[in-house]
Amino acid sequence: MKVSVFWFRRDLRLEDNVGLSMALNSPFPVIPLFIFDDNILNNLHKDDARVSFIHSQLNLIHKTLKKHGSSLLIKKGSPSRVWKQLITQFDIQQVYINRDYEPTTLKRDFEVGQLLTDKGIEFQSFKDQVIFEAGEILKKDGTPYTVFTPFKRQWLAHFTANHIKDHSCNLDRLYQGNFDFPCLEEMDFEQSRIVVRPFKTEIIPNYAESRNFPTQSTSDLGPHLRFGTISCREVIRKLDKDADTFLSELIWREFFSHILFHFPDVVHKNFKPQYNGVQWQNKWEDFNRWCQGKTGYPMVDAGMRELNATGYMHNRLRMITAGFLCKHLLIHWSWGEVYFAEKLLDFDLASNNGNWQWAAGTGCDAAPYFRIFNPSEQIKRFDPEHKYVRKWVPELDSLEYPLPIIDHKFARERAIKTYKEALQDPVKEVT
């Protein structure tokens, strides 16, 4: 039987899925496929919460497909090897995907696309995880924006209701087959104790007023956008005309995606090379205390402990903890970026890299190097009753709580001096 295949990746849903919708309109029955990529899994802990979440979401998809006489085909291995196997098992005519924009996934998709094309199999990709992808929002001279505000202005100017139309999926066009669904243990993983929380739409109306206070409820949208359990179009359809602040956060996500696509070197290098000469301290002992939430600064420690325990961290705390690592402790932003990548349920390379370079002052449209948060003042402004810090730092008023790892005034002056020296005598390349 001639078939098409839809390859799930960052789009783990059966509703409003562009690539799946297009596949189901093809002339052939559609095999739904997911590949657990060993190139990714081999770098993760066996109880990684994101793997557990992906597995549970796939199981939901599988159960829904069973009601339509179909099922989800799960494979594990290198995608190229898996596809070489699949084209010997099935008479595949077409393969459909939704595009991904990270450097490693672009390389993966190019290799798979070449393999399929060489076998005479049509390989089609579609825009799904963003409203505007790279190349759609550019300056008049055709170059990419590197400052958020004009990017946002053009994003809004280009946006129409057509960009968020629903892409319905007729599941009766699926391949009728009964594939086995593997348990986590079969893939050498185990169920995580950390759970992904549902998207809370009820917080959207008051988001602008509540978003800086860590005791206020947050939307918990991040992991769902990251893994595509909800489409970005559906999220925007849920917003009313007064939800400008929430929409702005979604546009920041796309801005960083554009930056990563146009400037892939940011993965390993400062966006602004004039900061290459910053003399980082990079002390392991300081970094480990930051990771464990034992710096002696309650707001920093509470944020890190929340991250370690839940996989979540409030956005205000992300700014505070990242800024503290880079400017108080003078530890290179890449150290913190890697730690967040390991812990965050909503880890996204573009946003993680963009926000860490923003905090360090080395990125596009970044916080200036002399903007250094005072963690004690942040508590007064955003957690005045200490509800948040006491939740995560219960020993706050006891002798068990450590003294501050560094004096704020000293750290601030040292950071400004260090950055100034680097900018006065810039080093073009790190040696």
C-alpha positions in Angstrom: 0.0 0.0 0.0 1.3 3.5 -0.9 1.4 5.7 2.2 2.3 9.1 3.4 4.1 9.7 6.7 3.6 12.6 9.1 6.6 13.0 11.4 5.8 14.5 14.8 8.5 16.6 16.5 7.7 19.8 18.3 4.0 19.6 17.5 2.6 16.9 19.8 -1.1 17.5 19.1 -3.8 16.3 16.7 -5.5 19.7 16.6 -4.5 22.8 14.6 -1.4 21.1 13.2 -0.4 22.5 9.8 1.8 19.6 8.6 -0.6 16.9 9.8 -3.5 18.7 8.2 -1.6 18.9 4.9 -0.6 15.2 5.1 -4.2 14.2 5.7 -5.2 16.0 2.5 -2.7 13.9 0.5 -3.8 11.1 -1.8 -2.5 8.4 0.5 -3.2 7.0 4.0 -1.1 8.7 6.6 1.2 6.9 9.1 1.8 9.1 12.2 5.4 8.7 13.3 7.5 9.9 16.3 11.2 9.2 16.6 12.9 9.2 20.0 16.2 10.6 18.8 19.2 8.9 20.4 21.3 12.0 19.5 19.2 13.9 22.1 18.3 11.1 24.5 21.9 10.0 25.1 22.6 13.4 26.8 19.7 13.2 29.2 19.2 11.8 32.7 17.1 8.6 32.8 14.3 10.4 34.7 14.3 13.5 32.5 10.8 15.1 33.0 10.7 16.3 29.4 11.0 12.7 28.1 8.2 11.6 30.5 6.0 14.5 29.3 6.7 13.7 25.6 5.9 10.0 26.3 2.6 10.8 28.1 1.5 13.2 25.4 2.3 10.6 22.7 0.3 8.1 24.6 -2.7 10.4 24.6 -2.3 10.8 20.8 -1.9 7.0 20.4 -5.2 6.4 22.3 -7.1 9.0 20.3 -5.8 7.5 17.0 -6.9 4.0 18.2 -10.5 5.3 18.2 -10.0 6.0 14.5 -8.6 2.6 13.7 -5.1 3.9 13.5 -2.1 4.2 15.9 1.1 6.0 16.4 4.4 4.4 15.1 7.2 5.0 17.7 10.8 4.5 16.7 14.0 5.0 18.6 17.5 5.7 17.2 19.3 8.1 14.9 16.6 9.7 12.6 18.7 8.9 9.4 19.0 5.2 10.4 15.3 5.0 11.3 14.3 6.5 7.9 16.5 4.1 6.1 14.7 1.3 7.8 11.2 2.7 7.3 11.6 3.1 3.5 12.3 -0.7 3.3 9.2 -1.5 5.4 6.6 0.8 3.8 5.9 2.1 0.3 6.3 5.7 1.3 5.4 8.3 -1.3 5.4 11.5 0.8 6.8 12.7 4.1 5.4 15.7 5.9 6.9 17.7 8.7 6.6 21.0 10.5 9.7 23.1 10.3 12.2 23.5 13.1 14.8 26.2 13.1 17.6 25.2 15.5 21.0 24.6 13.8 21.2 20.9 14.7 17.6 20.2 13.6 18.1 22.1 10.4 21.1 19.8 9.7 19.0 16.7 10.7 16.2 17.7 8.4 18.5 18.4 5.5 20.1 15.0 5.8 16.7 13.2 6.1 15.3 15.3 3.2 18.3 14.3 1.0 17.9 10.7 1.9 14.2 10.7 1.0 14.6 12.7 -2.1 17.3 10.4 -3.4 14.7 7.6 -3.0 12.1 9.5 -5.0 10.1 10.3 -1.9 8.5 13.8 -1.7 9.6 15.7 1.4 7.4 18.6 2.4 7.8 21.0 5.3 5.5 23.7 6.7 5.5 26.6 9.1 3.7 25.7 12.3 5.5 26.6 15.5 5.7 30.4 14.8 3.5 33.0 13.3 6.4 34.5 11.2 9.5 32.5 10.4 12.9 33.8 9.5 12.8 35.9 6.3 9.3 37.1 6.8 10.1 40.0 9.1 13.1 41.9 7.7 14.3 45.5 7.5 13.7 47.4 4.3 17.3 46.6 3.2 16.6 42.9 3.6 18.7 42.4 6.8 17.3 40.9 10.0 16.2 43.0 13.0 18.5 42.8 16.0 16.5 45.1 18.3 13.2 43.9 19.6 11.0 47.0 19.5 11.2 47.6 15.7 10.9 43.8 15.2 7.7 43.8 17.3 6.4 46.8 15.4 6.8 45.1 12.0 5.4 41.8 13.4 2.2 43.5 14.5 2.1 45.4 11.1 2.2 42.1 9.2 -0.1 40.2 11.4 -3.7 39.4 10.2 -6.4 37.1 11.4 -5.5 34.8 8.6 -2.2 34.0 10.4 -4.1 32.3 13.3 -6.7 30.4 11.4 -7.4 26.8 12.6 -5.9 24.0 10.6 -8.3 21.1 11.1 -7.2 17.5 10.9 -9.5 14.8 9.4 -8.2 11.7 11.4 -10.3 9.3 9.2 -7.6 9.7 6.5 -5.1 7.9 8.7 -3.3 4.6 8.0 -5.3 1.7 9.5 -2.7 -0.2 11.6 -2.0 -1.3 15.1 1.5 -0.4 16.2 2.7 -1.2 19.6 3.2 1.7 22.0 6.4 1.2 24.1 6.6 2.0 27.8 9.4 4.3 29.1 11.4 1.4 30.5 11.6 -0.2 27.0 13.5 3.0 26.0 15.8 2.8 29.0 14.0 5.8 30.7 11.9 6.0 33.9 9.0 8.1 35.0 10.0 11.5 36.4 8.6 12.8 39.7 8.3 16.3 38.0 5.0 17.0 36.3 4.2 19.4 33.5 1.3 21.7 34.6 -1.6 22.6 32.3 -1.8 25.9 30.5 -3.8 28.4 32.7 -5.6 30.7 30.4 -7.4 32.4 33.3 -4.3 34.4 34.3 -4.1 36.2 30.9 -6.5 39.1 31.7 -4.4 40.2 34.7 -1.0 39.2 33.3 0.4 42.7 32.9 -0.3 43.5 36.5 0.7 40.2 38.1 3.6 38.9 35.9 6.4 40.3 38.1 5.2 38.8 41.3 6.4 35.2 41.9 3.6 34.4 44.3 1.0 35.2 41.6 -0.1 32.3 39.4 1.6 32.1 36.0 0.3 30.7 32.7 2.7 27.7 32.7 2.5 27.9 28.9 6.2 27.4 28.2 6.4 23.6 28.0 3.3 23.4 25.9 4.7 25.8 23.3 8.0 24.1 23.5 6.6 20.7 22.6 3.7 21.9 20.6 0.9 20.4 22.8 -0.9 23.7 21.9 -0.4 25.7 18.8 0.9 29.3 18.9 -2.2 30.2 16.8 -4.6 28.8 19.4 -2.8 30.7 22.2 -3.2 34.0 20.3 -6.9 33.2 19.5 -7.5 33.0 23.2 -6.2 36.6 23.8 -8.4 39.6 23.9 -7.6 43.0 22.6 -6.1 44.1 26.0 -3.6 41.3 26.2 -0.8 43.3 24.7 1.8 42.3 27.4 1.1 38.6 27.0 1.3 38.9 23.2 4.6 40.8 23.5 6.1 37.8 25.4 5.1 35.5 22.5 6.7 37.9 20.0 9.9 37.9 22.1 9.9 34.1 21.6 9.8 34.6 17.8 12.4 37.4 17.9 14.9 35.0 19.5 14.1 32.3 17.0 14.9 34.8 14.2 18.1 35.8 15.9 19.2 32.1 16.2 18.4 31.4 12.6 20.2 34.4 11.2 23.1 34.4 13.6 23.7 30.7 14.6 27.1 31.5 16.1 25.3 32.9 19.1 25.1 29.3 20.4 28.7 29.5 21.3 29.7 33.1 20.9 28.7 36.5 22.2 26.3 38.3 19.9 28.3 41.4 20.5 32.0 40.6 20.0 33.1 43.7 21.9 32.3 41.7 25.1 34.7 38.9 24.2 37.4 40.5 26.4 35.4 40.3 29.7 37.6 38.5 32.3 35.2 36.1 33.9 36.0 34.6 37.3 34.4 31.2 36.5 34.8 29.7 40.0 33.4 26.2 40.3 32.6 26.7 44.0 30.6 29.8 43.3 28.8 28.2 40.4 27.9 25.1 42.5 26.5 27.3 45.3 24.4 29.1 42.7 23.1 25.8 41.2 22.1 24.5 44.7 20.5 27.8 45.8 22.9 28.4 48.6 24.3 31.9 47.7 23.0 33.6 50.8 20.7 35.8 48.7 17.2 34.6 49.4 15.6 35.7 46.1 18.4 34.0 44.1 18.3 30.9 46.2 14.5 30.6 46.0 14.5 30.8 42.3 17.2 28.1 41.9 15.5 25.8 44.3 12.2 26.2 42.5 13.9 25.3 39.3 15.7 22.2 40.8 12.5 20.9 42.4 9.9 21.6 39.7 11.5 22.4 36.3 9.8 25.8 36.4 11.2 29.2 37.3 9.2 32.5 37.3 10.3 34.9 34.6 11.3 37.6 37.1 13.5 35.0 38.9 15.1 34.0 35.7 16.3 37.6 35.2 17.5 37.8 38.8 19.3 34.5 39.0 20.9 34.9 35.6 22.0 38.4 36.2 23.5 37.4 39.6 25.5 34.6 38.1 27.0 36.7 35.3 27.5 40.0 37.1 27.8 39.3 40.8 29.8 36.1 40.4 31.3 37.0 37.0 30.6 33.5 35.6 30.3 33.2 31.9 26.6 33.1 30.7 27.2 29.8 28.9 27.6 28.0 32.3 24.1 29.1 33.4 22.7 28.5 30.0 23.7 24.8 30.0 22.3 24.4 33.6 19.0 25.9 32.6 18.9 23.7 29.5 19.2 20.7 31.7 16.6 21.7 34.2 13.9 23.8 32.5 10.8 22.0 31.3 10.3 24.7 28.6 14.0 24.7 27.5 14.2 26.2 24.0 17.6 26.9 22.6 16.7 30.2 21.0 15.0 31.7 24.0 17.4 30.3 26.5 20.4 31.6 24.6 18.8 34.9 23.9 17.8 35.5 27.5 21.1 34.5 28.9 23.0 36.8 26.6 20.4 39.5 27.5 21.2 39.0 31.2 24.9 39.1 30.6 24.8 42.2 28.4 26.4 40.4 25.5 23.4 39.7 23.4 21.2 41.6 20.9 19.1 44.3 22.5 20.5 43.3 25.9 20.4 44.8 29.3 23.3 47.3 29.6 26.3 45.9 31.4 25.8 48.5 34.2 22.3 47.3 34.9 22.8 45.0 37.9 19.9 43.8 40.0 20.1 44.2 43.8 18.6 40.9 45.0 17.6 42.5 48.3 15.7 45.3 46.6 14.0 42.8 44.3 12.5 41.1 47.4 11.2 44.4 48.6 9.5 45.1 45.3 8.2 41.7 44.3 8.0 39.6 47.4 7.6 42.1 50.2 6.0 39.6 52.6 8.6 37.0 51.8 6.0 34.4 50.9 7.9 33.2 47.9 11.4 33.0 49.5 10.1 31.3 52.6 8.4 28.7 50.5 11.7 27.7 48.9 14.1 28.8 51.6 12.4 27.6 54.9 15.7 28.0 56.9 15.9 31.7 56.0 15.9 33.0 59.6 18.0 30.2 61.0 21.8 29.7 61.5 21.6 27.1 58.8 21.2 29.7 56.1 24.5 30.7 54.6 26.0 34.2 54.7 26.0 36.1 51.4 28.5 34.6 48.9 29.6 38.1 48.0 28.9 41.7 49.1 26.5 43.3 46.6 28.2 46.7 46.6 31.6 45.1 46.0 30.2 42.7 43.3 28.5 45.6 41.5 31.6 47.8 41.4 33.7 44.8 40.3 31.4 43.9 37.5 31.2 47.5 36.1 35.0 47.8 36.3 35.5 44.4 34.6 33.0 45.2 31.8 34.5 48.7 31.3 38.0 47.3 30.9 36.8 44.8 28.3 35.1 47.5 26.3 38.0 49.9 26.4 40.4 47.2 25.1 38.1 44.9 23.1 39.2 41.4 22.2 37.7 40.4 18.8 38.0 36.6 19.3 38.2 34.5 22.5 41.5 32.5 22.5 
